[in-house]
Amino acid sequence: MRTVVLIVVLVLLALFALLNTNSLMFPHTISLGFVTYRGLPMGLILLILGTLLTLVFYFWAGISGLRAQADSARLLRDMEQLRVSLDSKEGSRFAQLQTHIDERLNALPAASGTSELGAVNARIDALQRDMNLQLAQLDDYLKRKLG
């Protein structure tokens, strides 16, 4: 969009210059305070200055856009590193919890009934599969959103 606006402005300036060549080239006396120039085309100087300012602001806006994109990319990389770190910490916590639960279940006396223990183990396995599925879905969602 910025390129189209730049092209339109430059075309309009060129058209203005072509239609008003005599006025732009009319000699004027220009004083800079400490020196005076006679016979300079003031209109042409102002037209060139306007063109240069248009180009400067165009490139300035482009650089600002690039800076914003670089900041966004850096933020996304930081978020991805944070997600990986949190996933690894959460995985170690799940492993600790699984170890603790296994120890507790193994500590139960065998007389309490193996059918109950089997049902509890089956339920734990089902919950673990469900948790792994949800974590995988969350991981896929974050990868899609973060790029």
Secondary structure, DSSP 8 states (H G I E B T S, - for coil): -HHHHHHHHHHHHHHHHHHTHHHHT-EEEEE-SS-EEEEEEHHHHHHHHHHHHHHHHHHHHHHHHHHHHHHHHHHHHHHHHHHHHHHHHHHHHHHHHHHHHHHHHHHS-GGG-HHHHHHHHHHHHHHHHHHHHHHHHHHHHHHHHH-
